[in-house]
Amino acid sequence: MRIDVLTLFPEMFEGPFGRSIVGRAAAAGVVELRVHNFRDHAADRHRTVDDAPFGGGPGMVLKPEPVFAAVESLRASGQRGPLVYLSPKGRSFTQAVAREMAGQAGFILLCGRYEGLDQRVVDHLVDEEISIGDYVLSGGEPAAAVVVDAVVRLLPGALGDDASPDEESFSDGLLEYPHYTRPAEFRGWAVPEVLLSGNHEAIRRWRREQALALTQTRRPDLTRGQEHTGGTR
């Protein structure tokens, strides 16, 4: 998979893209990450990328010319994936959307700044807008890092165990069950006996019941159509 990111602040991705699972996946060739400063495509000697909004109002708006030029350059280099604009007005980013994006050959993430993009970019260049939550950020860079992390970890070979994502929160519509490790007792708090039993079917039922109960308590909106299957607590 090839992921291109268009931003005014490429240095913001040095940490997120160079460490942990994303960094290892890039080093192993699982994903190709390219970060571009669309200021490099500004036409004037001052490398201007923003201007005052028509009609008045606070802040500045990103100009269309540098963004169009940057995207056209990526298309010429072989990037055929959709252009995704990180925007609070976009479709909510969920695990299902991450899986959908992980099934693509690649995509471009466009990070906005200031008061946003000239609408002509959105109307004639952007394929989809995505939001990571109902709040406003200073720019799209943190959102882009979130999207890349969530997508890359779903790619075959990105994790040590390719089955790992199947056990995580939202993978089956539920929050993830609790986890425990050694010691079996810590400060008087014991690990649930069922997890020490070696009975894999009982453990499976317990985990399912815990996931359902946790989801019902914290995110009841996710439990529509889910049924309690019983099991040992």
C-alpha positions as CSV (number, residue, x, y, z in Angstrom):
1,M,0.0,0.0,0.0
2,R,1.1,3.5,-0.7
3,I,-0.1,6.4,1.4
4,D,0.7,10.0,0.5
5,V,0.1,12.9,3.0
6,L,-0.2,16.5,1.9
7,T,0.6,19.0,4.7
8,L,2.2,22.3,5.5
9,F,4.1,20.7,8.4
10,P,5.8,17.5,7.2
11,E,8.0,17.4,10.4
12,M,4.9,16.6,12.5
13,F,4.9,13.1,11.0
14,E,8.5,12.2,11.8
15,G,7.6,10.6,15.2
16,P,4.3,9.0,14.3
17,F,5.5,7.5,11.1
18,G,9.0,6.5,12.3
19,R,8.2,4.5,15.4
20,S,6.2,1.6,16.6
21,I,4.0,-0.5,14.3
22,V,3.7,2.1,11.5
23,G,7.5,2.6,11.5
24,R,8.2,-1.2,11.5
25,A,5.6,-1.7,8.7
26,A,7.2,0.9,6.6
27,A,10.7,-0.5,7.2
28,A,9.4,-4.0,6.2
29,G,7.9,-2.7,3.0
30,V,4.3,-3.4,4.1
31,V,3.4,0.2,3.5
32,E,5.1,3.1,1.6
33,L,4.6,6.4,3.4
34,R,5.3,9.7,1.6
35,V,4.8,13.1,3.2
36,H,4.7,16.2,1.0
37,N,4.6,19.9,1.7
38,F,2.1,21.4,-0.7
39,R,3.8,24.8,-0.1
40,D,6.4,23.5,-2.5
41,H,3.8,23.8,-5.3
42,A,3.0,27.5,-4.7
43,A,3.5,29.5,-7.8
44,D,4.9,32.8,-6.4
45,R,8.3,33.5,-4.9
46,H,6.9,33.9,-1.5
47,R,5.4,30.4,-1.6
48,T,1.9,31.7,-0.7
49,V,-0.6,29.1,0.2
50,D,-3.4,31.1,1.9
51,D,-5.4,34.3,1.4
52,A,-8.3,36.2,3.0
53,P,-11.8,34.8,2.5
54,F,-14.1,36.4,-0.1
55,G,-17.0,38.0,1.7
56,G,-15.0,38.8,4.8
57,G,-14.6,37.0,8.1
58,P,-11.8,35.9,10.4
59,G,-8.8,33.8,9.5
60,M,-7.3,32.7,6.2
61,V,-8.3,30.1,3.6
62,L,-6.0,27.7,1.8
63,K,-5.7,28.6,-1.9
64,P,-6.7,26.1,-4.6
65,E,-3.6,26.4,-6.8
66,P,-0.9,24.7,-4.6
67,V,-3.3,21.9,-3.6
68,F,-4.3,21.1,-7.2
69,A,-0.7,21.3,-8.3
70,A,0.4,18.9,-5.5
71,V,-2.3,16.4,-6.2
72,E,-1.7,16.5,-10.0
73,S,2.0,15.8,-9.3
74,L,1.1,12.8,-7.2
75,R,-1.2,11.5,-9.9
76,A,1.6,11.8,-12.4
77,S,3.9,9.8,-10.1
78,G,1.4,6.9,-10.1
79,Q,-0.8,7.4,-7.1
80,R,-4.3,6.5,-8.2
81,G,-6.0,6.2,-4.8
82,P,-8.7,8.5,-3.6
83,L,-8.0,11.9,-2.1
84,V,-9.3,12.1,1.4
85,Y,-9.6,15.4,3.2
86,L,-9.4,15.4,7.0
87,S,-12.4,17.6,7.9
88,P,-14.8,17.9,10.9
89,K,-17.6,17.9,8.3
90,G,-16.6,14.5,7.0
91,R,-17.8,10.9,7.5
92,S,-17.0,9.5,10.9
93,F,-13.9,7.5,11.0
94,T,-14.6,4.0,12.5
95,Q,-13.0,0.6,12.5
96,A,-15.2,-0.3,9.6
97,V,-13.9,2.7,7.6
98,A,-10.3,1.7,8.5
99,R,-10.9,-1.8,7.2
100,E,-12.4,-0.3,4.0
101,M,-9.3,1.9,3.5
102,A,-6.9,-1.0,4.3
103,G,-8.4,-2.9,1.3
104,Q,-7.3,-0.2,-1.1
105,A,-4.0,0.0,-3.0
106,G,-3.4,3.4,-1.6
107,F,-4.8,6.9,-0.9
108,I,-3.9,10.5,-0.3
109,L,-4.6,12.3,2.9
110,L,-5.0,16.1,2.7
111,C,-4.4,18.1,5.9
112,G,-6.2,21.4,6.1
113,R,-5.2,24.4,8.1
114,Y,-6.5,27.9,9.1
115,E,-10.2,28.3,8.2
116,G,-10.0,25.4,5.8
117,L,-9.8,24.8,2.0
118,D,-11.1,26.8,-0.9
119,Q,-14.4,25.0,-1.6
120,R,-13.3,24.4,-5.2
121,V,-10.7,21.9,-3.9
122,V,-13.5,20.0,-2.1
123,D,-15.9,20.1,-5.0
124,H,-13.6,19.2,-7.8
125,L,-10.6,17.3,-6.3
126,V,-11.5,15.6,-3.0
127,D,-13.1,12.2,-3.2
128,E,-14.1,11.9,0.4
129,E,-14.0,13.9,3.7
130,I,-13.3,12.0,6.9
131,S,-13.6,13.2,10.5
132,I,-12.0,11.5,13.5
133,G,-14.4,13.1,16.0
134,D,-16.8,15.9,16.9
135,Y,-14.2,18.5,17.8
136,V,-11.9,20.9,16.0
137,L,-8.2,20.6,15.7
138,S,-5.6,23.2,14.6
139,G,-5.0,21.2,11.5
140,G,-5.5,17.8,9.9
141,E,-2.1,16.4,10.8
142,P,-3.2,14.7,14.1
143,A,-6.2,13.2,12.3
144,A,-4.0,12.0,9.4
145,A,-1.7,10.2,11.9
146,V,-4.7,8.5,13.5
147,V,-6.0,7.3,10.2
148,V,-2.6,6.0,9.1
149,D,-2.1,4.1,12.4
150,A,-5.5,2.5,12.3
151,V,-5.2,1.5,8.7
152,V,-1.6,0.3,8.6
153,R,-2.1,-2.1,11.6
154,L,-4.7,-3.9,9.6
155,L,-2.4,-4.7,6.7
156,P,-1.1,-8.2,6.5
157,G,2.4,-8.4,8.0
158,A,2.1,-5.1,10.0
159,L,1.5,-7.0,13.3
160,G,3.4,-9.9,14.7
161,D,0.1,-11.9,14.7
162,D,-2.2,-11.2,11.8
163,A,-5.2,-12.4,13.9
164,S,-4.5,-9.7,16.5
165,P,-6.9,-7.1,15.0
166,D,-9.8,-9.6,15.1
167,E,-9.7,-9.6,18.9
168,E,-9.7,-5.8,19.4
169,S,-12.5,-3.3,20.2
170,F,-15.0,-2.6,17.4
171,S,-13.7,-5.6,15.3
172,D,-16.9,-7.5,15.9
173,G,-19.0,-4.5,16.9
174,L,-18.1,-4.7,20.6
175,L,-15.6,-3.2,23.0
176,E,-12.8,-5.5,23.8
177,Y,-12.9,-7.8,26.9
178,P,-10.5,-7.2,29.8
179,H,-6.9,-8.6,29.7
180,Y,-4.8,-10.0,32.5
181,T,-1.2,-11.3,32.8
182,R,1.2,-12.4,35.6
183,P,1.1,-12.3,38.5
184,A,-2.1,-14.2,39.1
185,E,-2.7,-12.2,42.3
186,F,-1.5,-8.6,42.8
187,R,-2.2,-6.6,46.1
188,G,-5.1,-9.0,46.8
189,W,-6.7,-8.6,43.4
190,A,-6.9,-12.0,41.7
191,V,-7.2,-12.8,38.0
192,P,-10.7,-14.4,37.2
193,E,-10.4,-18.1,37.8
194,V,-11.8,-19.0,34.4
195,L,-8.7,-17.5,32.7
196,L,-6.5,-19.9,34.7
197,S,-8.7,-23.0,34.0
198,G,-7.3,-24.0,30.7
199,N,-10.9,-24.5,29.5
200,H,-10.8,-22.6,26.1
201,E,-14.5,-22.8,25.5
202,A,-15.3,-21.4,29.0
203,I,-12.7,-18.7,28.4
204,R,-14.3,-17.8,25.1
205,R,-17.7,-17.5,26.7
206,W,-16.4,-15.4,29.5
207,R,-14.7,-13.0,27.1
208,R,-17.8,-12.7,25.0
209,E,-19.9,-12.0,28.1
210,Q,-17.4,-9.4,29.4
211,A,-17.3,-7.7,26.0
212,L,-21.1,-7.5,25.8
213,A,-21.4,-6.3,29.4
214,L,-18.8,-3.6,28.9
215,T,-20.2,-2.4,25.6
216,Q,-23.7,-2.3,27.1
217,T,-22.5,-0.1,30.0
218,R,-20.2,2.2,28.1
219,R,-21.5,2.2,24.5
220,P,-25.0,0.8,24.4
221,D,-25.4,2.2,20.9
222,L,-23.1,-0.6,19.7
223,T,-25.1,-3.5,21.1
224,R,-28.1,-3.4,18.8
225,G,-28.5,-6.9,17.4
226,Q,-26.1,-8.4,19.9
227,E,-27.3,-11.0,22.3
228,H,-25.9,-12.2,25.6
229,T,-24.8,-15.7,25.3
230,G,-24.3,-16.5,28.9
231,G,-21.1,-17.8,30.4
232,T,-18.9,-17.7,33.5
233,R,-18.1,-14.3,35.0
